[in-house]
Amino acid sequence: MIMELNHAKSFRDLVVYQKAKKVSRAIFEISKGFPKEETYSLTDQIRRASRSIGAQIAEAWLPARRAMECSAYMR
């Protein structure tokens, strides 16, 4: 049995990236309820960490994509 794979054209097509964006938005909404005195420490750190997940996926996409294109070209 041959299974057809649908390759993502962009990191935005990756399910893991889409889930990371949803989690990031949810964390932002939840952190709105944190105490005001935590705004520039805990709240900021949590928000930056949640955004970092999607950013790291996007950063990793380009080298992986280039490697796939190079290997396809060499065939």
MOPE-V270104 format. One record per residue. N is the residue number from 1. RES is the residue in three letters. PSI is psi as a letter, one per 30 degrees, with the letter a starting at -180 (* if undefined). Layout:
n->N res->RES psi->PSI
n->N res->RES psi->PSI
This chain:
n->1 res->MET psi->k
n->2 res->ILE psi->k
n->3 res->MET psi->k
n->4 res->GLU psi->k
n->5 res->LEU psi->k
n->6 res->ASN psi->j
n->7 res->HIS psi->k
n->8 res->ALA psi->k
n->9 res->LYS psi->f
n->10 res->SER psi->l
n->11 res->PHE psi->f
n->12 res->ARG psi->f
n->13 res->ASP psi->f
n->14 res->LEU psi->k
n->15 res->VAL psi->e
n->16 res->VAL psi->e
n->17 res->TYR psi->e
n->18 res->GLN psi->e
n->19 res->LYS psi->e
n->20 res->ALA psi->e
n->21 res->LYS psi->e
n->22 res->LYS psi->e
n->23 res->VAL psi->e
n->24 res->SER psi->e
n->25 res->ARG psi->e
n->26 res->ALA psi->e
n->27 res->ILE psi->e
n->28 res->PHE psi->e
n->29 res->GLU psi->e
n->30 res->ILE psi->e
n->31 res->SER psi->f
n->32 res->LYS psi->f
n->33 res->GLY psi->f
n->34 res->PHE psi->l
n->35 res->PRO psi->k
n->36 res->LYS psi->e
n->37 res->GLU psi->f
n->38 res->GLU psi->g
n->39 res->THR psi->e
n->40 res->TYR psi->g
n->41 res->SER psi->d
n->42 res->LEU psi->e
n->43 res->THR psi->e
n->44 res->ASP psi->e
n->45 res->GLN psi->e
n->46 res->ILE psi->e
n->47 res->ARG psi->e
n->48 res->ARG psi->e
n->49 res->ALA psi->e
n->50 res->SER psi->e
n->51 res->ARG psi->f
n->52 res->SER psi->e
n->53 res->ILE psi->e
n->54 res->GLY psi->e
n->55 res->ALA psi->e
n->56 res->GLN psi->e
n->57 res->ILE psi->e
n->58 res->ALA psi->e
n->59 res->GLU psi->e
n->60 res->ALA psi->f
n->61 res->TRP psi->e
n->62 res->LEU psi->e
n->63 res->PRO psi->e
n->64 res->ALA psi->e
n->65 res->ARG psi->e
n->66 res->ARG psi->e
n->67 res->ALA psi->e
n->68 res->MET psi->e
n->69 res->GLU psi->e
n->70 res->CYS psi->e
n->71 res->SER psi->e
n->72 res->ALA psi->e
n->73 res->TYR psi->e
n->74 res->MET psi->f
n->75 res->ARG psi->*
